[in-house]
Amino acid sequence: MCQFCIDHGEGKKWYEVMRHYSRILYEEEGRRDYIKRFLDNLGEETKQLKTLRKIKEHLPFLYPIARFYGTTKMKRNHFGQVVPLEDAEEILRRVQSITRLPCVCRSVTKGRKDARFCFGLGIDPSGLLEDYPFLRRSLEVLSAEEAIGLLRDFERQGLVHTIWTFKTPFIGGLCNCDGDCLAYQAQISSSLLTVMFRAEYVAVIDYERCRGCRVCQQVCQFGAIEYSLLERKSSINVYKCYGCGLCRNWCSEEAISLIRRQSCPQAAGLWEA
């Protein structure tokens, strides 16, 4: 189990603990103010990533220390984990409220304020409207089934589902990510900082059923699928797999499945980049 499961999971996956989505927790420890500061200062976060990149390039002996403290800060305040579709759907069925939001990451990386790929969980939308009246046309309160329908559509478009804390352990967001997201750019593209755990699962391929179409390789966001031209088969590199399940749901032969990470000896301890 990942560190958060041990620290906050009460013996199960930490994101299955419903107290972490509660309005009571949301109102505690200045979380509302933190969320406002987070939205107001996301540009500062990108500056910090640029600073970390400079340290990595020009002061490599200091970089491990900077990365350690940066990751520790993220775990305390705003950290995520990849979740497969079925776990994400179960989260949406359980939470008290779901608000569709424009993605703040894509507003920074792409200048697009209309990319509504994110769900606020348990966050009071009236508070957001009070602080950010320009969001009035963008916010949309959803039922669980409406949100799940969108989630499945995002999956078909090749997006990876992730959950996020706002002052851990409160979980305030379920996002749908690709290379445009700051978290992806920080952890996957540039390996600057650890900002999210891998999923509680890894993918496996049934060699007998695989016909070598390579669709799974095309949709994998993490470069975890390898292909043998000799055997005309695909395989999973479990050291790279984040367990999102995207490849599984795109496989027309149903040759890919997810197994618990702890049941795979090579990947059992791989939670962070």
N, C-alpha and C positions, 0 to 999 in steps of 0.2 A: 504494500500500500504506500501511496505517496506521503510525503511529510505532513500535508494538511489532513490526511485521513488519520494519521497518528495523533496529531495535535488537536484536531477539531472534529474528528469523524465519529466519536462515540461508538467505535467498533464497526463502523460501516463506511462507505464512501462519503467523504465530507460534504459533498454537494447533495446528498440525500437527507441531510439533517435539516428539517424544515425550519428550525429556529433561525437558521442563517439567512432566511428570506423574510423574516418577520418584520412588521412595522415597528414593533417595540425596539428591536435591535437597530433598525434604521434611524430611530429617533435618539439613540444613545451615542455618547462619546463624540459628539460633533460631526456625525457622518453627513448630515444634510449640508453643513458648511463645507465639509471636505469635498463633497461632490461638486458644489458650486466652484470652489477653488480649482478643482481638477478641470472642469470645463473651461474656466476662465484662463487657465495657465497651461493648456496643453502645448502651446508653442514653446514654452519653457522646457517641457519634457524633450522636445525635439532638439533643442539647443544642448541639453545635457547629453543626448546621444551623440551629437556632433563632437562634443568635448571628449566623450569616451572614445570615439573613433580616433581622434587626434592623439590621445594618450596611447592607444594601442599601436598606432603607427610610429610615433616619435619617442615614446617613453615606455617601451614594452615591459621593462622590469617593474613598472608601477601598475601596469594594466590588470594583473590578477587581483591586486588589492582593490583597485577601483571597481572592478567587476563584482567582487565579493560584496562590498558595501552597497553597490547599486542594487544587486539582487536581494540583499537583506532588506533594504528599504522597500523594494517592490513587494516582497512577501508580506511586509507589515501593512502596506497601504493598498496596493492595487495589483493583484496577481491573478493569473488565470489557469485554466486547465482545458485541454481538448476533451470533448465528449462526443461519443457517437450519436447517431440520430435517435436511437431508441431511448437513450438516457436523457437527451435534450427534450424529447417529447414528454417524458415522465416528469421532468422538472416543470414544464409548462402546464401540465395537468394539475400540479400540486400548489403552485404559487397563488398568492392572494390577488395579484394584479399584474397585467402585462401591458406595457405601453411601447408601441413601435416608435423608434427614434431614428433620426439621421445619424449616420456614423461619424463620430468626431475624428476618428483616424483618417478617413478618406477626405474629410474637409481640410485636413492639414496636408496630407500627402498629394492629393489630387485637386484641391480647391473646389471640391464638389460638396455642396451642402444639402443635396437632394438624394444622397445615397442612403436610403432607409433600410439598412440591413441589420439593425440592432434592436434588441428588446430590453427595455427597462423592467426589472423584476422587483415588485414591492416598493417601487419608488413613486412618491406622490406626484402625479403629473401636474397638478395645480401649482405646486411649488416651483416646478420648472417653468411653467407659463408666467408665473409672477416674476421670476428672475430673468427670463428670456422670452419676452412677448413675441419675438420674431419667429419662435418655434410653433406658434399657434396653428399654422397650416401644415406643420410637419408631424405633430404628435397625433397618435391614433391609439385609443384604448381598444384592446382586442380581447375577445374571448379565447379560451384555451384552444378550441378547435380552429378558430381563425388563425391563431399564431402557428399552430402545428401545420396547417395547410401552407402557410408561407415558408415555414422551416423546410418542408419537403420540397418545395419549389427551389429554395436556395440550394438544397442538396443536389437537385437535378442540374443546377447551374454550376456545380463544382465548388461550392463554398464549404469551409470547415467550421464546425460549431465549437464555440469556446464559452466558458463561463468565467465571470470576473468579480473579484471582491472590490469593495470600497470601504477601506479600513477593515481588514480581515478580522473576523470571519464572515461579515455580512456580504451576501452575494447580491449584487444589484444589476447585473447585466448578463445577457446571453447574446453573444455576437456571432456573426457569420463572416468568416475571414478568408482572405487570399493575400497575394503579394502586395496589395495596396495598403495593408494594415500596418500600423506602427509596430505592433507586437511581432508580426511576421518578419518585418524588416530588421528589427532589433535582434531577434533570436535565430531566425532561419537564414535570411539572406546574408547578414553580415556577421553573425555569431558574436555580437557585441555584449549582450546582456541576457540573462535568463529571466523571462517575464511570465512564463507559463510552464506548467507540468505537461508531460505527455499524458495520454489517456491511460485509463486503467486496463487497457487492452492492447494487443498487437494483432496484426492480420497474418493469416496463413493461407497458402494456396494449395488446393488439391491438384496435384500434378496430372492425375488421370483425367480430370475434367477440363483443365486449361487447354485451350486450342491456340494459344499464342497470338491473339488478336492485338495485344498491347494497349488496349483501351485503358486498362488500369494504370499503366505506366504514364499515359498521357494526362490522366486526371490527378495523379498523386502530387500533392503540394510540397512533399518533403523529400522527393528524390529517393524514395525507399524501395522502389520496384526495379528489379534488374531483369534482363532478358538474355536468354541463351539462344543465339542464332543456330547453333548446332542442334539443340534439342527442340527449338521453336517453342519454348515454354518460358513463362515468367516466374519469378520468385521474389520473396520478400526479404529485404535486408532488415532484420529485426533491430539492428543497431541504429537504424535511421527511422524506423516506423514510429509514428506518433499515435497509431491506433484510432484514427478518426473514422474509419469504416467507409470512406468515400469510394475507394476502389471496389469494395464488396458490393456496394449498391449500384455500381456501374457495370458489373460483370454479367454479361448476358448468359453465361454458362453456369452461374452460381457456383463458381469454383473457389471463391474467396470467403472466408469466415473470420470472425474475431474470436480470440481466446483471451482469458484473463492474463494480464502481463505476468503475474506471479507464477503462472503455470509454464512459462517459457524461460528456461534457465538463463539463456543468453540475454534476455531483456528484463528479467525480474527486478533488477536494481536500477534500471535506466529510467529516471524520471525527469532529469533536467538536462538541458543542452550542454 
